Amino acid sequence: MNVAAKYRMASLYVGDLHADVTEDLLFKKFSTVGPVLSIRICKDLVTRRSLGYAYVNFLQLADAQKALDTMNFDLIKGKSIRLMWSQRDAYLRKSGIGNVFIKNLDKSVDNKALYEHFSIFGKILSSKVMSDDGGSKGYAFVHFQNQNAADRAIEEMNGTLFKNCKMFVSRFKSRKDREAELRNKANEFTNVYIKNFGDDMDDKRLKEVFSKYGKTLSVKVMTDSIGKSKGFGFVSFDSHEAAKKAVEEMNGKDINGQLIFVGRAQKKIERQVELKQMFAQLRQERILRCQGVKLYIKNLDDTIDDEKLRKEFSSFGSISRVKIMQEEGRSKGFGLICFSSHEEATKAMNEMNGRILGSKPLNIALAQRQEERKTYFTSQYLQ
């Protein structure tokens, strides 16, 4: 085994660090178990702020193991640290092998409690209760060293009580797999969502309208606190064919003078996935439309609004978007203009840069995307 490989084996990942933790503080703590070769707190390339995790490289593998066994979940500056072996192999991290997903966790379950509860099934590489500023989000991940341990954990822990909450434990699925599963379920739906039928509809009438398409398992018109219809409801059929036929024939139909909407009933996560994909597509389209043709304008006079700015630049070509950034209704002194072509943007920049608008000379440059700005600042910092 070469020296580099040996040091990689003796490397620990230290997560959930307080923002004020320094490398000196970590060195003092971990050197108590054995010689430490190096410590690196990972930081943002631009701001140089801690990203909340670090790597500790020991001289001896036994010392790294001792630190993992005795210091995991210790408090540093009031926060419980999370230790695991440094795993540089991206395939093992992302493959899902040995990875278990747990949800419906009691909010009091922390990383230490989770680790202790699942460690009986085998060696754990990492465990993490997902949280935000409000505390636990109620779900977690446990990554075992091998799949057999993960399978035993799923078989024995799924449906069991942990601090009075019945856990759901299953094999980890990547986002790509989950989205593919949702798409497959969408093709075999049996639940139908109906809206815009007014406030005089009840369960009985809704069932009469939709039962002609097949056997219904449940029909529900959503009502307010006094029992008045909210104008939408759900029908669950016993077959996909019946649900599909109801959607095809009833969507857009007139009921009591109103055109109703009938479609596949979606779970919250499905709607979130669709909205995320839609917004990502719109954002990409907007980027492509404005790529290389967006101007960043600063040093704007307080009297300049979107319309005045558009008017001053309209002679240079077709403008698709003008936006002056504001805070509490007041201009922040800079904005963006998006032209339809690179030539128009370049001409506007060359002729308007330095020109006085209102009482101030304009400062104009080609706008950069966030990724480009970050790359630029990173290169400047490295230089």
Secondary structure, DSSP 8 states (H G I E B T S, - for coil): --HHHHHHHTEEEEES--TT--HHHHHHHHTTTS-EEEEEEEE-TTT--EEEEEEEEESSHHHHHHHHHHHTT-EETTEE-EEEE----HHHHHS-TTEEEEES--TT--HHHHHHHHGGGS-EEEEEEEEETTEEEEEEEEEESSHHHHHHHHHHHTT-EETTEE-EEEE---HHHHHHHHHHHHTT--EEEEE---SS--HHHHHHHHGGGS-EEEEEEEE-TTS-EEEEEEEEESSHHHHHHHHHHHTT-EETTEE-EEEE---HHHHHHHHHHHHHHHHHHHHHHHTTTEEEEES--TT--HHHHHHHHGGGS-EEEEEEEEETTEEEEEEEEEESSHHHHHHHHHHHTT-EETTEE-EEEE---HHHHHHHHHHHHH-
